[in-house]
Amino acid sequence: MDLSYVMGFGLGTTLALLALLRIGQRVFSPAHTAARDLTESNAARRLLTVGQVLAVFLVAANAVKNCLEGEGFARDLLWVSAFAVVGLLLVLATGQLGIRLLLRARLPAEIERGNAAAGLAAGAHYVATGLITSRAIAGKDLGDLAISLGFFVLAQITLHVFISLFRALTTYDDAEQIQGENLAAALSYAGASIAVAIIIARALEGDFEGLFISLKGYGGVLLYLFALYPVRQLLVQSVLLGAPLALRGGRLDAGIAADRNEGLGALEATTYLATSIAIARLL
């Protein structure tokens, strides 16, 4: 396909989804449009909005990549638009639900209060949801859409399960720390969420070759998620921090929960992201 045709669709789809996001905000939450949130003093709202906007870009780009065939403008417009809009709706709906499930129902109130840690965690969750949605929702007809929705549900369940498992590694309560404005804990949570989503998104790649074969391939990639455990306990805690090896807890947890050391939270997040990106590129 001609590059200008593809780029034109990419730009048009992104602008259209951003416009829909803005319209939806004006209708359902007029007090929190992107323009207002990004110019007012509430840092939590700004971080949340940035996460939502990044998710929109991810959905738009992959809708064009996965749905554009170049066999006719009308057909391309129909299916790119359909998959992009479905992806946007899924991101907004499941992003909000996921935040409430993983970080408790008090998080929206913390965001309204201006809790930057809550805004960072919520924004990161939208990015994670956008990564997964952009890879799951792909195809060129209604049959592909039905398959995409099935794998989207599976991927969302996977995301919530593995985030919960990684939260169990810490001796502190992530939700409690984030509600208490602990930015270090929010950085750790954000890095883990996006890293898990990157590997799940990689597991979703590939053509559908039958339910059994596709699920087998999906599960095979997910096994690499367990590599994030030694990254935290061995690489960060023992190699980089020089602390004794511990199967759970240790100096890293104390530094984040008790000392609120943002550097440690950022370091943990960075190593998660670097590991997940390396796995996704090497597979």
Backbone hydrogen bonds, N-H to C=O, Kabsch-Sander energy under -0.5 kcal/mol:
donor,donor_aa,acceptor,acceptor_aa,energy
6,V,2,D,-1.9
7,M,3,L,-2.9
8,G,4,S,-2.1
9,F,5,Y,-2.0
10,G,6,V,-2.4
11,L,7,M,-2.7
12,G,8,G,-2.5
13,T,9,F,-2.7
14,T,10,G,-2.1
15,L,11,L,-2.5
16,A,12,G,-2.3
17,L,13,T,-2.4
18,L,14,T,-2.3
19,A,15,L,-2.2
20,L,16,A,-2.3
21,L,17,L,-2.5
22,R,18,L,-2.2
23,I,19,A,-2.5
24,G,20,L,-2.8
25,Q,21,L,-2.2
26,R,22,R,-2.2
27,V,23,I,-2.1
28,F,24,G,-3.0
29,S,25,Q,-2.0
32,H,29,S,-2.6
33,T,30,P,-0.5
37,D,33,T,-2.9
38,L,34,A,-2.3
39,T,35,A,-0.6
39,T,36,R,-0.8
40,E,36,R,-1.3
43,A,41,S,-1.0
46,R,42,N,-1.7
47,L,43,A,-2.3
48,L,44,A,-2.3
49,T,45,R,-2.6
50,V,46,R,-2.2
51,G,47,L,-1.9
52,Q,48,L,-2.0
53,V,49,T,-2.6
54,L,50,V,-2.4
55,A,51,G,-1.9
56,V,52,Q,-1.8
57,F,53,V,-2.0
58,L,54,L,-2.0
59,V,55,A,-2.3
60,A,56,V,-2.6
61,A,57,F,-2.4
62,N,58,L,-2.0
63,A,59,V,-1.9
64,V,60,A,-1.8
65,K,61,A,-2.2
66,N,62,N,-2.5
67,C,63,A,-1.6
68,L,64,V,-1.6
76,D,72,G,-2.5
77,L,73,F,-2.9
78,L,74,A,-2.2
79,W,75,R,-2.3
80,V,76,D,-2.5
81,S,77,L,-1.9
82,A,78,L,-2.3
83,F,79,W,-2.3
84,A,80,V,-2.2
85,V,81,S,-2.7
86,V,82,A,-2.2
87,G,83,F,-2.2
88,L,84,A,-2.3
89,L,85,V,-2.4
90,L,86,V,-2.3
91,V,87,G,-2.3
92,L,88,L,-2.3
93,A,89,L,-2.3
94,T,90,L,-2.7
95,G,91,V,-2.1
96,Q,92,L,-1.4
97,L,93,A,-1.9
98,G,94,T,-2.9
99,I,95,G,-1.9
100,R,96,Q,-1.7
101,L,97,L,-2.1
102,L,98,G,-2.8
103,L,99,I,-2.4
104,R,100,R,-0.7
107,L,104,R,-1.6
110,E,106,R,-1.8
111,I,107,L,-2.3
112,E,108,P,-2.2
113,R,109,A,-1.6
114,G,110,E,-0.6
114,G,111,I,-1.2
115,N,110,E,-2.6
116,A,114,G,-0.9
119,G,115,N,-2.1
120,L,116,A,-2.5
121,A,117,A,-2.2
122,A,118,A,-2.4
123,G,119,G,-2.7
124,A,120,L,-2.4
125,H,121,A,-1.8
126,Y,122,A,-1.8
127,V,123,G,-1.9
128,A,124,A,-2.5
129,T,125,H,-2.5
130,G,126,Y,-2.7
131,L,127,V,-2.5
132,I,128,A,-1.9
133,T,129,T,-2.8
134,S,130,G,-2.5
135,R,131,L,-1.1
136,A,132,I,-2.3
137,I,133,T,-2.6
138,A,136,A,-1.3
145,L,141,D,-1.9
146,A,142,L,-2.2
147,I,143,G,-2.0
148,S,144,D,-2.7
149,L,145,L,-2.4
150,G,146,A,-1.7
151,F,147,I,-2.2
152,F,148,S,-2.4
153,V,149,L,-2.2
154,L,150,G,-1.9
155,A,151,F,-2.6
156,Q,152,F,-2.4
157,I,153,V,-2.2
158,T,154,L,-2.3
159,L,155,A,-2.6
160,H,156,Q,-2.3
161,V,157,I,-2.4
162,F,158,T,-2.6
163,I,159,L,-2.2
164,S,160,H,-2.0
165,L,161,V,-2.0
166,F,162,F,-2.3
167,R,163,I,-2.2
168,A,164,S,-1.4
169,L,166,F,-0.9
170,T,167,R,-1.1
174,D,172,Y,-0.7
177,Q,173,D,-2.5
178,I,174,D,-2.7
179,Q,175,A,-2.4
180,G,176,E,-1.3
181,E,178,I,-1.7
182,N,177,Q,-2.2
183,L,181,E,-1.1
186,A,182,N,-1.6
187,L,183,L,-2.4
188,S,184,A,-2.0
189,Y,185,A,-2.5
190,A,186,A,-2.8
191,G,187,L,-2.5
192,A,188,S,-2.2
193,S,189,Y,-2.5
194,I,190,A,-2.3
195,A,191,G,-2.3
196,V,192,A,-2.5
197,A,193,S,-2.0
198,I,194,I,-2.2
199,I,195,A,-1.7
200,I,196,V,-2.3
201,A,197,A,-2.9
202,R,198,I,-1.8
203,A,199,I,-2.0
204,L,200,I,-1.3
205,E,201,A,-0.5
205,E,202,R,-1.0
209,E,207,D,-0.6
209,E,210,G,-0.6
214,S,210,G,-2.5
215,L,211,L,-2.6
216,K,212,F,-2.3
217,G,213,I,-2.3
218,Y,214,S,-2.3
219,G,215,L,-2.7
220,G,216,K,-2.1
221,V,217,G,-1.7
222,L,218,Y,-1.8
223,L,219,G,-1.0
224,Y,221,V,-1.8
225,L,222,L,-2.1
226,F,223,L,-1.4
227,A,224,Y,-1.6
228,L,225,L,-1.7
229,Y,226,F,-1.0
231,V,227,A,-1.2
232,R,228,L,-1.6
233,Q,229,Y,-2.3
234,L,230,P,-2.3
235,L,230,P,-1.9
236,V,231,V,-2.5
237,Q,232,R,-1.6
238,S,234,L,-0.9
239,V,234,L,-2.5
240,L,235,L,-2.4
241,L,236,V,-1.5
242,G,238,S,-0.7
243,A,237,Q,-2.3
249,G,169,L,-1.1
254,A,250,G,-1.9
255,G,251,R,-2.6
256,I,252,L,-1.9
257,A,253,D,-3.0
258,A,254,A,-1.5
259,D,254,A,-1.9
261,N,255,G,-2.6
262,E,260,R,-0.9
265,G,261,N,-1.8
266,A,262,E,-2.7
267,L,263,G,-2.3
268,E,264,L,-2.6
269,A,265,G,-2.3
270,T,266,A,-2.6
271,T,267,L,-2.2
272,Y,268,E,-2.0
273,L,269,A,-2.4
274,A,270,T,-2.8
275,T,271,T,-2.2
276,S,272,Y,-2.5
277,I,273,L,-2.6
278,A,274,A,-2.1
279,I,275,T,-2.4
280,A,276,S,-2.5
281,R,277,I,-2.1
282,L,278,A,-2.1
283,L,279,I,-1.8
